[in-house]
Amino acid sequence: MHEPLNRHALGYLAFQTGWDAQPVKQRILRGLARSERLIIIGFHRFNAETEGYMDSCSDEVFRDILEFVRDKELKVLPLAEAVVND
């Protein structure tokens, strides 16, 4: 998000079953292009695609996303550790 951070207007992308890494990479690139300070990506389940969940990410796709984040030298942290000043 642009400075100053507005904790009530944070962008969020929830990973969806069946996606490859592209929607997440595109969201990250859009955030970087807009100089957003915080990009929130929600991963709720892993390897539960066959269990009928709509929000499951496979290990392979997650690794692809993590490699992309590493290559961009971006900092990753759990949302609970993100500090947002009002």
PDB file of N, CA, C and O in Angstrom:
ATOM      1  N   MET A   1       0.857  -1.183   0.000  1.00  0.00           N
ATOM      2  CA  MET A   1       0.000   0.000   0.000  1.00  0.00           C
ATOM      3  C   MET A   1       0.885   1.221   0.000  1.00  0.00           C
ATOM      4  O   MET A   1       2.020   1.202   0.476  1.00  0.00           O
ATOM      5  N   HIS A   2       0.339   2.271  -0.542  1.00  0.00           N
ATOM      6  CA  HIS A   2       1.081   3.530  -0.591  1.00  0.00           C
ATOM      7  C   HIS A   2       1.180   4.154   0.793  1.00  0.00           C
ATOM      8  O   HIS A   2       0.283   3.988   1.620  1.00  0.00           O
ATOM      9  N   GLU A   3       2.260   4.863   1.041  1.00  0.00           N
ATOM     10  CA  GLU A   3       2.443   5.580   2.305  1.00  0.00           C
ATOM     11  C   GLU A   3       1.500   6.775   2.331  1.00  0.00           C
ATOM     12  O   GLU A   3       1.279   7.358   1.270  1.00  0.00           O
ATOM     13  N   PRO A   4       0.942   7.176   3.428  1.00  0.00           N
ATOM     14  CA  PRO A   4       0.939   6.413   4.666  1.00  0.00           C
ATOM     15  C   PRO A   4      -0.016   5.226   4.544  1.00  0.00           C
ATOM     16  O   PRO A   4      -1.007   5.293   3.816  1.00  0.00           O
ATOM     17  N   LEU A   5       0.282   4.153   5.250  1.00  0.00           N
ATOM     18  CA  LEU A   5      -0.528   2.942   5.167  1.00  0.00           C
ATOM     19  C   LEU A   5      -1.899   3.163   5.784  1.00  0.00           C
ATOM     20  O   LEU A   5      -2.026   3.739   6.865  1.00  0.00           O
ATOM     21  N   ASN A   6      -2.907   2.702   5.091  1.00  0.00           N
ATOM     22  CA  ASN A   6      -4.276   2.725   5.612  1.00  0.00           C
ATOM     23  C   ASN A   6      -4.659   1.274   5.849  1.00  0.00           C
ATOM     24  O   ASN A   6      -4.931   0.538   4.901  1.00  0.00           O
ATOM     25  N   ARG A   7      -4.681   0.860   7.113  1.00  0.00           N
ATOM     26  CA  ARG A   7      -4.917  -0.548   7.413  1.00  0.00           C
ATOM     27  C   ARG A   7      -6.320  -1.006   7.041  1.00  0.00           C
ATOM     28  O   ARG A   7      -6.587  -2.207   7.029  1.00  0.00           O
ATOM     29  N   HIS A   8      -7.214  -0.085   6.741  1.00  0.00           N
ATOM     30  CA  HIS A   8      -8.577  -0.436   6.343  1.00  0.00           C
ATOM     31  C   HIS A   8      -8.710  -0.584   4.821  1.00  0.00           C
ATOM     32  O   HIS A   8      -9.773  -0.950   4.318  1.00  0.00           O
ATOM     33  N   ALA A   9      -7.636  -0.299   4.104  1.00  0.00           N
ATOM     34  CA  ALA A   9      -7.691  -0.365   2.643  1.00  0.00           C
ATOM     35  C   ALA A   9      -6.554  -1.229   2.095  1.00  0.00           C
ATOM     36  O   ALA A   9      -5.955  -0.904   1.070  1.00  0.00           O
ATOM     37  N   LEU A  10      -6.268  -2.320   2.781  1.00  0.00           N
ATOM     38  CA  LEU A  10      -5.197  -3.196   2.331  1.00  0.00           C
ATOM     39  C   LEU A  10      -5.693  -4.121   1.226  1.00  0.00           C
ATOM     40  O   LEU A  10      -6.789  -4.676   1.306  1.00  0.00           O
ATOM     41  N   GLY A  11      -4.880  -4.273   0.209  1.00  0.00           N
ATOM     42  CA  GLY A  11      -5.227  -5.190  -0.866  1.00  0.00           C
ATOM     43  C   GLY A  11      -4.962  -6.623  -0.448  1.00  0.00           C
ATOM     44  O   GLY A  11      -4.059  -6.880   0.348  1.00  0.00           O
ATOM     45  N   TYR A  12      -5.724  -7.545  -0.967  1.00  0.00           N
ATOM     46  CA  TYR A  12      -5.596  -8.942  -0.577  1.00  0.00           C
ATOM     47  C   TYR A  12      -5.890  -9.824  -1.781  1.00  0.00           C
ATOM     48  O   TYR A  12      -6.841  -9.577  -2.521  1.00  0.00           O
ATOM     49  N   LEU A  13      -5.075 -10.850  -1.974  1.00  0.00           N
ATOM     50  CA  LEU A  13      -5.314 -11.835  -3.022  1.00  0.00           C
ATOM     51  C   LEU A  13      -5.316 -13.208  -2.377  1.00  0.00           C
ATOM     52  O   LEU A  13      -4.300 -13.642  -1.833  1.00  0.00           O
ATOM     53  N   ALA A  14      -6.443 -13.891  -2.432  1.00  0.00           N
ATOM     54  CA  ALA A  14      -6.544 -15.246  -1.880  1.00  0.00           C
ATOM     55  C   ALA A  14      -6.238 -16.236  -2.990  1.00  0.00           C
ATOM     56  O   ALA A  14      -6.881 -16.221  -4.040  1.00  0.00           O
ATOM     57  N   PHE A  15      -5.254 -17.098  -2.757  1.00  0.00           N
ATOM     58  CA  PHE A  15      -4.905 -18.115  -3.741  1.00  0.00           C
ATOM     59  C   PHE A  15      -6.091 -19.060  -3.925  1.00  0.00           C
ATOM     60  O   PHE A  15      -6.751 -19.442  -2.959  1.00  0.00           O
ATOM     61  N   GLN A  16      -6.351 -19.435  -5.190  1.00  0.00           N
ATOM     62  CA  GLN A  16      -7.481 -20.289  -5.519  1.00  0.00           C
ATOM     63  C   GLN A  16      -7.017 -21.622  -6.112  1.00  0.00           C
ATOM     64  O   GLN A  16      -6.065 -21.664  -6.891  1.00  0.00           O
ATOM     65  N   THR A  17      -7.685 -22.688  -5.743  1.00  0.00           N
ATOM     66  CA  THR A  17      -7.397 -24.014  -6.272  1.00  0.00           C
ATOM     67  C   THR A  17      -7.406 -23.973  -7.801  1.00  0.00           C
ATOM     68  O   THR A  17      -8.290 -23.370  -8.410  1.00  0.00           O
ATOM     69  N   GLY A  18      -6.428 -24.612  -8.403  1.00  0.00           N
ATOM     70  CA  GLY A  18      -6.345 -24.689  -9.856  1.00  0.00           C
ATOM     71  C   GLY A  18      -5.467 -23.616 -10.482  1.00  0.00           C
ATOM     72  O   GLY A  18      -5.124 -23.711 -11.660  1.00  0.00           O
ATOM     73  N   TRP A  19      -5.106 -22.617  -9.728  1.00  0.00           N
ATOM     74  CA  TRP A  19      -4.224 -21.579 -10.261  1.00  0.00           C
ATOM     75  C   TRP A  19      -2.806 -22.112 -10.391  1.00  0.00           C
ATOM     76  O   TRP A  19      -2.387 -23.004  -9.653  1.00  0.00           O
ATOM     77  N   ASP A  20      -2.080 -21.546 -11.344  1.00  0.00           N
ATOM     78  CA  ASP A  20      -0.640 -21.716 -11.349  1.00  0.00           C
ATOM     79  C   ASP A  20      -0.069 -20.497 -10.618  1.00  0.00           C
ATOM     80  O   ASP A  20      -0.813 -19.789  -9.938  1.00  0.00           O
ATOM     81  N   ALA A  21       1.204 -20.247 -10.742  1.00  0.00           N
ATOM     82  CA  ALA A  21       1.818 -19.144  -9.997  1.00  0.00           C
ATOM     83  C   ALA A  21       1.555 -17.773 -10.625  1.00  0.00           C
ATOM     84  O   ALA A  21       1.777 -16.750  -9.977  1.00  0.00           O
ATOM     85  N   GLN A  22       1.091 -17.737 -11.862  1.00  0.00           N
ATOM     86  CA  GLN A  22       0.975 -16.472 -12.587  1.00  0.00           C
ATOM     87  C   GLN A  22       0.100 -15.412 -11.911  1.00  0.00           C
ATOM     88  O   GLN A  22       0.543 -14.267 -11.819  1.00  0.00           O
ATOM     89  N   PRO A  23      -1.099 -15.712 -11.436  1.00  0.00           N
ATOM     90  CA  PRO A  23      -1.891 -14.647 -10.800  1.00  0.00           C
ATOM     91  C   PRO A  23      -1.182 -14.008  -9.603  1.00  0.00           C
ATOM     92  O   PRO A  23      -1.300 -12.803  -9.383  1.00  0.00           O
ATOM     93  N   VAL A  24      -0.462 -14.795  -8.847  1.00  0.00           N
ATOM     94  CA  VAL A  24       0.269 -14.264  -7.692  1.00  0.00           C
ATOM     95  C   VAL A  24       1.449 -13.415  -8.167  1.00  0.00           C
ATOM     96  O   VAL A  24       1.680 -12.324  -7.645  1.00  0.00           O
ATOM     97  N   LYS A  25       2.185 -13.910  -9.143  1.00  0.00           N
ATOM     98  CA  LYS A  25       3.313 -13.144  -9.682  1.00  0.00           C
ATOM     99  C   LYS A  25       2.827 -11.820 -10.267  1.00  0.00           C
ATOM    100  O   LYS A  25       3.454 -10.782 -10.057  1.00  0.00           O
ATOM    101  N   GLN A  26       1.720 -11.852 -10.996  1.00  0.00           N
ATOM    102  CA  GLN A  26       1.184 -10.624 -11.583  1.00  0.00           C
ATOM    103  C   GLN A  26       0.763  -9.635 -10.505  1.00  0.00           C
ATOM    104  O   GLN A  26       0.982  -8.432 -10.644  1.00  0.00           O
ATOM    105  N   ARG A  27       0.154 -10.144  -9.421  1.00  0.00           N
ATOM    106  CA  ARG A  27      -0.253  -9.257  -8.331  1.00  0.00           C
ATOM    107  C   ARG A  27       0.959  -8.619  -7.665  1.00  0.00           C
ATOM    108  O   ARG A  27       0.937  -7.437  -7.322  1.00  0.00           O
ATOM    109  N   ILE A  28       2.011  -9.403  -7.484  1.00  0.00           N
ATOM    110  CA  ILE A  28       3.239  -8.870  -6.895  1.00  0.00           C
ATOM    111  C   ILE A  28       3.857  -7.820  -7.811  1.00  0.00           C
ATOM    112  O   ILE A  28       4.259  -6.752  -7.350  1.00  0.00           O
ATOM    113  N   LEU A  29       3.935  -8.116  -9.094  1.00  0.00           N
ATOM    114  CA  LEU A  29       4.503  -7.151 -10.043  1.00  0.00           C
ATOM    115  C   LEU A  29       3.700  -5.863 -10.087  1.00  0.00           C
ATOM    116  O   LEU A  29       4.274  -4.778 -10.178  1.00  0.00           O
ATOM    117  N   ARG A  30       2.369  -5.970 -10.023  1.00  0.00           N
ATOM    118  CA  ARG A  30       1.521  -4.775 -10.003  1.00  0.00           C
ATOM    119  C   ARG A  30       1.804  -3.958  -8.742  1.00  0.00           C
ATOM    120  O   ARG A  30       1.895  -2.732  -8.802  1.00  0.00           O
ATOM    121  N   GLY A  31       1.942  -4.639  -7.600  1.00  0.00           N
ATOM    122  CA  GLY A  31       2.256  -3.940  -6.364  1.00  0.00           C
ATOM    123  C   GLY A  31       3.603  -3.245  -6.422  1.00  0.00           C
ATOM    124  O   GLY A  31       3.743  -2.119  -5.945  1.00  0.00           O
ATOM    125  N   LEU A  32       4.595  -3.906  -7.002  1.00  0.00           N
ATOM    126  CA  LEU A  32       5.910  -3.289  -7.144  1.00  0.00           C
ATOM    127  C   LEU A  32       5.849  -2.076  -8.067  1.00  0.00           C
ATOM    128  O   LEU A  32       6.461  -1.046  -7.784  1.00  0.00           O
ATOM    129  N   ALA A  33       5.117  -2.194  -9.160  1.00  0.00           N
ATOM    130  CA  ALA A  33       4.994  -1.076 -10.099  1.00  0.00           C
ATOM    131  C   ALA A  33       4.321   0.129  -9.455  1.00  0.00           C
ATOM    132  O   ALA A  33       4.602   1.271  -9.818  1.00  0.00           O
ATOM    133  N   ARG A  34       3.438  -0.126  -8.508  1.00  0.00           N
ATOM    134  CA  ARG A  34       2.721   0.960  -7.811  1.00  0.00           C
ATOM    135  C   ARG A  34       3.429   1.377  -6.519  1.00  0.00           C
ATOM    136  O   ARG A  34       2.910   2.198  -5.762  1.00  0.00           O
ATOM    137  N   SER A  35       4.598   0.818  -6.274  1.00  0.00           N
ATOM    138  CA  SER A  35       5.373   1.108  -5.057  1.00  0.00           C
ATOM    139  C   SER A  35       4.591   0.814  -3.784  1.00  0.00           C
ATOM    140  O   SER A  35       4.719   1.530  -2.790  1.00  0.00           O
ATOM    141  N   GLU A  36       3.779  -0.244  -3.817  1.00  0.00           N
ATOM    142  CA  GLU A  36       3.055  -0.644  -2.618  1.00  0.00           C
ATOM    143  C   GLU A  36       4.043  -1.165  -1.586  1.00  0.00           C
ATOM    144  O   GLU A  36       5.001  -1.857  -1.930  1.00  0.00           O
ATOM    145  N   ARG A  37       3.814  -0.835  -0.336  1.00  0.00           N
ATOM    146  CA  ARG A  37       4.717  -1.236   0.740  1.00  0.00           C
ATOM    147  C   ARG A  37       4.336  -2.592   1.332  1.00  0.00           C
ATOM    148  O   ARG A  37       5.148  -3.218   2.013  1.00  0.00           O
ATOM    149  N   LEU A  38       3.111  -3.050   1.081  1.00  0.00           N
ATOM    150  CA  LEU A  38       2.635  -4.298   1.638  1.00  0.00           C
ATOM    151  C   LEU A  38       1.723  -4.977   0.619  1.00  0.00           C
ATOM    152  O   LEU A  38       0.755  -4.379   0.150  1.00  0.00           O
ATOM    153  N   ILE A  39       2.032  -6.218   0.283  1.00  0.00           N
ATOM    154  CA  ILE A  39       1.218  -7.003  -0.640  1.00  0.00           C
ATOM    155  C   ILE A  39       0.807  -8.257   0.119  1.00  0.00           C
ATOM    156  O   ILE A  39       1.664  -9.041   0.528  1.00  0.00           O
ATOM    157  N   ILE A  40      -0.477  -8.453   0.309  1.00  0.00           N
ATOM    158  CA  ILE A  40      -0.967  -9.581   1.097  1.00  0.00           C
ATOM    159  C   ILE A  40      -1.482 -10.671   0.161  1.00  0.00           C
ATOM    160  O   ILE A  40      -2.384 -10.444  -0.645  1.00  0.00           O
ATOM    161  N   ILE A  41      -0.892 -11.853   0.284  1.00  0.00           N
ATOM    162  CA  ILE A  41      -1.323 -13.017  -0.487  1.00  0.00           C
ATOM    163  C   ILE A  41      -1.761 -14.081   0.523  1.00  0.00           C
ATOM    164  O   ILE A  41      -0.993 -14.452   1.410  1.00  0.00           O
ATOM    165  N   GLY A  42      -2.983 -14.562   0.387  1.00  0.00           N
ATOM    166  CA  GLY A  42      -3.509 -15.553   1.325  1.00  0.00           C
ATOM    167  C   GLY A  42      -3.365 -16.968   0.808  1.00  0.00           C
ATOM    168  O   GLY A  42      -3.881 -17.313  -0.255  1.00  0.00           O
ATOM    169  N   PHE A  43      -2.659 -17.781   1.572  1.00  0.00           N
ATOM    170  CA  PHE A  43      -2.557 -19.212   1.304  1.00  0.00           C
ATOM    171  C   PHE A  43      -3.231 -19.912   2.482  1.00  0.00           C
ATOM    172  O   PHE A  43      -2.732 -19.852   3.605  1.00  0.00           O
ATOM    173  N   HIS A  44      -4.348 -20.567   2.236  1.00  0.00           N
ATOM    174  CA  HIS A  44      -5.135 -21.138   3.319  1.00  0.00           C
ATOM    175  C   HIS A  44      -4.941 -22.645   3.478  1.00  0.00           C
ATOM    176  O   HIS A  44      -5.009 -23.173   4.588  1.00  0.00           O
ATOM    177  N   ARG A  45      -4.701 -23.327   2.366  1.00  0.00           N
ATOM    178  CA  ARG A  45      -4.509 -24.778   2.426  1.00  0.00           C
ATOM    179  C   ARG A  45      -3.438 -25.178   1.410  1.00  0.00           C
ATOM    180  O   ARG A  45      -3.216 -24.496   0.409  1.00  0.00           O
ATOM    181  N   PHE A  46      -2.785 -26.296   1.697  1.00  0.00           N
ATOM    182  CA  PHE A  46      -1.787 -26.820   0.772  1.00  0.00           C
ATOM    183  C   PHE A  46      -2.098 -28.281   0.474  1.00  0.00           C
ATOM    184  O   PHE A  46      -2.422 -29.066   1.365  1.00  0.00           O
ATOM    185  N   ASN A  47      -1.990 -28.617  -0.800  1.00  0.00           N
ATOM    186  CA  ASN A  47      -2.164 -29.995  -1.273  1.00  0.00           C
ATOM    187  C   ASN A  47      -3.508 -30.600  -0.883  1.00  0.00           C
ATOM    188  O   ASN A  47      -3.586 -31.777  -0.528  1.00  0.00           O
ATOM    189  N   ALA A  48      -4.556 -29.800  -0.948  1.00  0.00           N
ATOM    190  CA  ALA A  48      -5.905 -30.283  -0.634  1.00  0.00           C
ATOM    191  C   ALA A  48      -6.826 -30.113  -1.831  1.00  0.00           C
ATOM    192  O   ALA A  48      -8.041 -29.998  -1.672  1.00  0.00           O
ATOM    193  N   GLU A  49      -6.253 -30.098  -3.028  1.00  0.00           N
ATOM    194  CA  GLU A  49      -7.039 -29.868  -4.243  1.00  0.00           C
ATOM    195  C   GLU A  49      -8.124 -30.912  -4.438  1.00  0.00           C
ATOM    196  O   GLU A  49      -9.216 -30.590  -4.906  1.00  0.00           O
ATOM    197  N   THR A  50      -7.839 -32.156  -4.086  1.00  0.00           N
ATOM    198  CA  THR A  50      -8.804 -33.237  -4.317  1.00  0.00           C
ATOM    199  C   THR A  50      -9.855 -33.333  -3.212  1.00  0.00           C
ATOM    200  O   THR A  50     -10.765 -34.159  -3.284  1.00  0.00           O
ATOM    201  N   GLU A  51      -9.726 -32.495  -2.201  1.00  0.00           N
ATOM    202  CA  GLU A  51     -10.670 -32.523  -1.084  1.00  0.00           C
ATOM    203  C   GLU A  51     -11.831 -31.545  -1.260  1.00  0.00           C
ATOM    204  O   GLU A  51     -12.666 -31.402  -0.366  1.00  0.00           O
ATOM    205  N   GLY A  52     -11.883 -30.875  -2.407  1.00  0.00           N
ATOM    206  CA  GLY A  52     -13.003 -29.988  -2.705  1.00  0.00           C
ATOM    207  C   GLY A  52     -12.854 -28.559  -2.210  1.00  0.00           C
ATOM    208  O   GLY A  52     -13.798 -27.775  -2.302  1.00  0.00           O
ATOM    209  N   TYR A  53     -11.692 -28.208  -1.691  1.00  0.00           N
ATOM    210  CA  TYR A  53     -11.487 -26.835  -1.228  1.00  0.00           C
ATOM    211  C   TYR A  53     -11.192 -25.919  -2.408  1.00  0.00           C
ATOM    212  O   TYR A  53     -10.591 -26.338  -3.397  1.00  0.00           O
ATOM    213  N   MET A  54     -11.614 -24.684  -2.298  1.00  0.00           N
ATOM    214  CA  MET A  54     -11.414 -23.697  -3.368  1.00  0.00           C
ATOM    215  C   MET A  54     -10.173 -22.843  -3.138  1.00  0.00           C
ATOM    216  O   MET A  54      -9.901 -21.928  -3.916  1.00  0.00           O
ATOM    217  N   ASP A  55      -9.418 -23.130  -2.080  1.00  0.00           N
ATOM    218  CA  ASP A  55      -8.297 -22.261  -1.732  1.00  0.00           C
ATOM    219  C   ASP A  55      -7.035 -23.059  -1.400  1.00  0.00           C
ATOM    220  O   ASP A  55      -6.352 -22.769  -0.417  1.00  0.00           O
ATOM    221  N   SER A  56      -6.732 -24.056  -2.214  1.00  0.00           N
ATOM    222  CA  SER A  56      -5.595 -24.921  -1.955  1.00  0.00           C
ATOM    223  C   SER A  56      -4.477 -24.684  -2.967  1.00  0.00           C
ATOM    224  O   SER A  56      -4.728 -24.519  -4.161  1.00  0.00           O
ATOM    225  N   CYS A  57      -3.264 -24.672  -2.481  1.00  0.00           N
ATOM    226  CA  CYS A  57      -2.088 -24.453  -3.320  1.00  0.00           C
ATOM    227  C   CYS A  57      -1.203 -25.699  -3.264  1.00  0.00           C
ATOM    228  O   CYS A  57      -0.952 -26.242  -2.188  1.00  0.00           O
ATOM    229  N   SER A  58      -0.739 -26.140  -4.412  1.00  0.00           N
ATOM    230  CA  SER A  58       0.158 -27.301  -4.441  1.00  0.00           C
ATOM    231  C   SER A  58       1.571 -26.878  -4.052  1.00  0.00           C
ATOM    232  O   SER A  58       1.940 -25.709  -4.173  1.00  0.00           O
ATOM    233  N   ASP A  59       2.351 -27.847  -3.584  1.00  0.00           N
ATOM    234  CA  ASP A  59       3.748 -27.563  -3.234  1.00  0.00           C
ATOM    235  C   ASP A  59       4.513 -27.001  -4.425  1.00  0.00           C
ATOM    236  O   ASP A  59       5.309 -26.073  -4.279  1.00  0.00           O
ATOM    237  N   GLU A  60       4.268 -27.568  -5.606  1.00  0.00           N
ATOM    238  CA  GLU A  60       4.983 -27.144  -6.815  1.00  0.00           C
ATOM    239  C   GLU A  60       4.725 -25.676  -7.125  1.00  0.00           C
ATOM    240  O   GLU A  60       5.660 -24.924  -7.400  1.00  0.00           O
ATOM    241  N   VAL A  61       3.478 -25.270  -7.084  1.00  0.00           N
ATOM    242  CA  VAL A  61       3.128 -23.875  -7.370  1.00  0.00           C
ATOM    243  C   VAL A  61       3.694 -22.964  -6.283  1.00  0.00           C
ATOM    244  O   VAL A  61       4.212 -21.890  -6.587  1.00  0.00           O
ATOM    245  N   PHE A  62       3.601 -23.383  -5.025  1.00  0.00           N
ATOM    246  CA  PHE A  62       4.119 -22.569  -3.929  1.00  0.00           C
ATOM    247  C   PHE A  62       5.628 -22.364  -4.070  1.00  0.00           C
ATOM    248  O   PHE A  62       6.133 -21.265  -3.841  1.00  0.00           O
ATOM    249  N   ARG A  63       6.349 -23.431  -4.451  1.00  0.00           N
ATOM    250  CA  ARG A  63       7.791 -23.305  -4.674  1.00  0.00           C
ATOM    251  C   ARG A  63       8.089 -22.304  -5.786  1.00  0.00           C
ATOM    252  O   ARG A  63       9.018 -21.504  -5.678  1.00  0.00           O
ATOM    253  N   ASP A  64       7.297 -22.354  -6.853  1.00  0.00           N
ATOM    254  CA  ASP A  64       7.468 -21.419  -7.971  1.00  0.00           C
ATOM    255  C   ASP A  64       7.293 -19.975  -7.479  1.00  0.00           C
ATOM    256  O   ASP A  64       8.074 -19.096  -7.843  1.00  0.00           O
ATOM    257  N   ILE A  65       6.285 -19.739  -6.664  1.00  0.00           N
ATOM    258  CA  ILE A  65       6.033 -18.401  -6.128  1.00  0.00           C
ATOM    259  C   ILE A  65       7.190 -17.975  -5.223  1.00  0.00           C
ATOM    260  O   ILE A  65       7.664 -16.842  -5.313  1.00  0.00           O
ATOM    261  N   LEU A  66       7.644 -18.876  -4.352  1.00  0.00           N
ATOM    262  CA  LEU A  66       8.740 -18.539  -3.443  1.00  0.00           C
ATOM    263  C   LEU A  66      10.027 -18.235  -4.200  1.00  0.00           C
ATOM    264  O   LEU A  66      10.768 -17.332  -3.812  1.00  0.00           O
ATOM    265  N   GLU A  67      10.305 -18.970  -5.265  1.00  0.00           N
ATOM    266  CA  GLU A  67      11.492 -18.684  -6.079  1.00  0.00           C
ATOM    267  C   GLU A  67      11.382 -17.308  -6.721  1.00  0.00           C
ATOM    268  O   GLU A  67      12.367 -16.572  -6.784  1.00  0.00           O
ATOM    269  N   PHE A  68      10.203 -16.958  -7.194  1.00  0.00           N
ATOM    270  CA  PHE A  68       9.966 -15.638  -7.782  1.00  0.00           C
ATOM    271  C   PHE A  68      10.227 -14.543  -6.744  1.00  0.00           C
ATOM    272  O   PHE A  68      10.905 -13.557  -7.032  1.00  0.00           O
ATOM    273  N   VAL A  69       9.687 -14.722  -5.539  1.00  0.00           N
ATOM    274  CA  VAL A  69       9.867 -13.749  -4.463  1.00  0.00           C
ATOM    275  C   VAL A  69      11.354 -13.638  -4.096  1.00  0.00           C
ATOM    276  O   VAL A  69      11.866 -12.535  -3.906  1.00  0.00           O
ATOM    277  N   ARG A  70      12.034 -14.769  -3.999  1.00  0.00           N
ATOM    278  CA  ARG A  70      13.469 -14.765  -3.703  1.00  0.00           C
ATOM    279  C   ARG A  70      14.256 -14.027  -4.778  1.00  0.00           C
ATOM    280  O   ARG A  70      15.128 -13.215  -4.472  1.00  0.00           O
ATOM    281  N   ASP A  71      13.942 -14.315  -6.045  1.00  0.00           N
ATOM    282  CA  ASP A  71      14.654 -13.680  -7.153  1.00  0.00           C
ATOM    283  C   ASP A  71      14.435 -12.170  -7.173  1.00  0.00           C
ATOM    284  O   ASP A  71      15.305 -11.423  -7.622  1.00  0.00           O
ATOM    285  N   LYS A  72      13.291 -11.721  -6.692  1.00  0.00           N
ATOM    286  CA  LYS A  72      13.001 -10.276  -6.611  1.00  0.00           C
ATOM    287  C   LYS A  72      13.558  -9.660  -5.332  1.00  0.00           C
ATOM    288  O   LYS A  72      13.468  -8.450  -5.127  1.00  0.00           O
ATOM    289  N   GLU A  73      14.136 -10.505  -4.468  1.00  0.00           N
ATOM    290  CA  GLU A  73      14.717 -10.066  -3.194  1.00  0.00           C
ATOM    291  C   GLU A  73      13.698  -9.318  -2.329  1.00  0.00           C
ATOM    292  O   GLU A  73      13.984  -8.261  -1.767  1.00  0.00           O
ATOM    293  N   LEU A  74      12.498  -9.907  -2.243  1.00  0.00           N
ATOM    294  CA  LEU A  74      11.432  -9.310  -1.441  1.00  0.00           C
ATOM    295  C   LEU A  74      11.405  -9.935  -0.058  1.00  0.00           C
ATOM    296  O   LEU A  74      11.734 -11.109   0.111  1.00  0.00           O
ATOM    297  N   LYS A  75      11.016  -9.156   0.914  1.00  0.00           N
ATOM    298  CA  LYS A  75      10.893  -9.646   2.283  1.00  0.00           C
ATOM    299  C   LYS A  75       9.526 -10.297   2.451  1.00  0.00           C
ATOM    300  O   LYS A  75       8.513  -9.747   2.020  1.00  0.00           O
ATOM    301  N   VAL A  76       9.500 -11.464   3.076  1.00  0.00           N
ATOM    302  CA  VAL A  76       8.261 -12.193   3.330  1.00  0.00           C
ATOM    303  C   VAL A  76       8.105 -12.341   4.838  1.00  0.00           C
ATOM    304  O   VAL A  76       9.065 -12.657   5.540  1.00  0.00           O
ATOM    305  N   LEU A  77       6.898 -12.112   5.327  1.00  0.00           N
ATOM    306  CA  LEU A  77       6.635 -12.295   6.742  1.00  0.00           C
ATOM    307  C   LEU A  77       5.174 -12.641   6.944  1.00  0.00           C
ATOM    308  O   LEU A  77       4.328 -12.288   6.123  1.00  0.00           O
ATOM    309  N   PRO A  78       4.872 -13.334   8.040  1.00  0.00           N
ATOM    310  CA  PRO A  78       3.463 -13.608   8.341  1.00  0.00           C
ATOM    311  C   PRO A  78       2.723 -12.299   8.584  1.00  0.00           C
ATOM    312  O   PRO A  78       3.304 -11.329   9.070  1.00  0.00           O
ATOM    313  N   LEU A  79       1.458 -12.279   8.248  1.00  0.00           N
ATOM    314  CA  LEU A  79       0.697 -11.049   8.399  1.00  0.00           C
ATOM    315  C   LEU A  79       0.708 -10.551   9.840  1.00  0.00           C
ATOM    316  O   LEU A  79       0.695  -9.342  10.072  1.00  0.00           O
ATOM    317  N   ALA A  80       0.732 -11.453  10.801  1.00  0.00           N
ATOM    318  CA  ALA A  80       0.757 -11.062  12.207  1.00  0.00           C
ATOM    319  C   ALA A  80       2.002 -10.239  12.550  1.00  0.00           C
ATOM    320  O   ALA A  80       2.000  -9.486  13.524  1.00  0.00           O
ATOM    321  N   GLU A  81       3.051 -10.381  11.762  1.00  0.00           N
ATOM    322  CA  GLU A  81       4.285  -9.640  12.014  1.00  0.00           C
ATOM    323  C   GLU A  81       4.378  -8.331  11.239  1.00  0.00           C
ATOM    324  O   GLU A  81       5.307  -7.551  11.451  1.00  0.00           O
ATOM    325  N   ALA A  82       3.433  -8.086  10.352  1.00  0.00           N
ATOM    326  CA  ALA A  82       3.441  -6.833   9.586  1.00  0.00           C
ATOM    327  C   ALA A  82       3.044  -5.692  10.517  1.00  0.00           C
ATOM    328  O   ALA A  82       2.044  -5.773  11.230  1.00  0.00           O
ATOM    329  N   VAL A  83       3.828  -4.652  10.499  1.00  0.00           N
ATOM    330  CA  VAL A  83       3.552  -3.495  11.348  1.00  0.00           C
ATOM    331  C   VAL A  83       2.915  -2.413  10.486  1.00  0.00           C
ATOM    332  O   VAL A  83       3.499  -1.949   9.507  1.00  0.00           O
ATOM    333  N   VAL A  84       1.712  -2.026  10.871  1.00  0.00           N
ATOM    334  CA  VAL A  84       0.990  -0.992  10.142  1.00  0.00           C
ATOM    335  C   VAL A  84       0.722   0.141  11.112  1.00  0.00           C
ATOM    336  O   VAL A  84      -0.004  -0.020  12.092  1.00  0.00           O
ATOM    337  N   ASN A  85       1.312   1.277  10.829  1.00  0.00           N
ATOM    338  CA  ASN A  85       1.112   2.449  11.684  1.00  0.00           C
ATOM    339  C   ASN A  85      -0.039   3.279  11.158  1.00  0.00           C
ATOM    340  O   ASN A  85      -0.137   3.548   9.961  1.00  0.00           O
ATOM    341  N   ASP A  86      -0.908   3.680  12.071  1.00  0.00           N
ATOM    342  CA  ASP A  86      -2.036   4.549  11.689  1.00  0.00           C
ATOM    343  C   ASP A  86      -1.569   5.977  11.563  1.00  0.00           C
ATOM    344  O   ASP A  86      -2.366   6.861  11.250  1.00  0.00           O
TER     345      ASP A  86
END
